[in-house]
């Protein structure tokens, strides 16, 4: 979720993970907007989970939609003021003839004989309806008069009309916005993209927690790192685990899917293992492998960690890696000064004649030289290199630090 990375750092990974879990589980099926006159467009459910302000929540939702985790849908189209960003308005009514805002609304009567139109109260006289223009009494509706409702009268020009012009009055800056002058903007609703479920579950596995535990055992760990193969191709793994001198390197990869992992994935990993020449390769598979994939993984010596769900996967993965790789320990060893080989044999020689033919007298704790007969309380130690066949005193060798890992035996 690269696009949402900045947002996730600001609000905290755990809270963002809580939102994603709610989406995956279906506890939140759709994220709908609410328009608050004071706060603007809000998403209350998400704000509560993330404990973040509306603007930040909107940015995070947009980032998740850009990443394909959420599906963005148009919820509605709203109007905003072109002079300021406010969307809080009063609707102002105006006369369609003279554009005056001085309008009065009411029930009107139209005298069909003389054509006079006015509000009903203007026709009332002594409990009867009398036309104020021709003074004739109106008796039968539909014959003497018509009675349309909800008419507007312009107090400036006197025009009666059922249709009026409408303008928006911005509460924030006071601008009167005629029809067509307004700015419009859309707001979205969001729903979870089920196709991203597996990838999303994998992303929220806390790789850093596994890395920290392995680092405490002496390993050098790189999360989401690449390793160049013999072919020159860069292969990306969830985690690369090495000794401090990089004499031993293992890799860890996660595959999470709705169905058991098949043999195609194992064949791909076997080719990668061959290209990278990794010492060990671990595959964490959720919900597991099918039978043929298991056989191939065993054949290609790929260590498989299976789990039906991602629940508890961090601890399971760490324990299995620890059981296989163990603890890294530093040791000081001597190497040949000529060829740097560590394959050295140490031999004792006579301090007087240099002969290696010595007999040890355990009763008196000394060595007797067979060649010259001298007694050696502390014989000279020589190193013999198996690689280049050189022989030299121990003082002439170089000592270096090497790192070895000791696998822990299973307690079960």
Order of alpha helices (4+ residues) and beta strands (2+ residues): alpha-alpha-beta-beta-alpha-alpha-beta-beta-beta-beta-beta-alpha-beta-beta-beta-beta-beta-beta-beta-beta-beta-alpha-alpha-beta-beta-beta-alpha-beta-alpha-beta-alpha-beta-beta-beta-beta-beta-beta-beta-beta
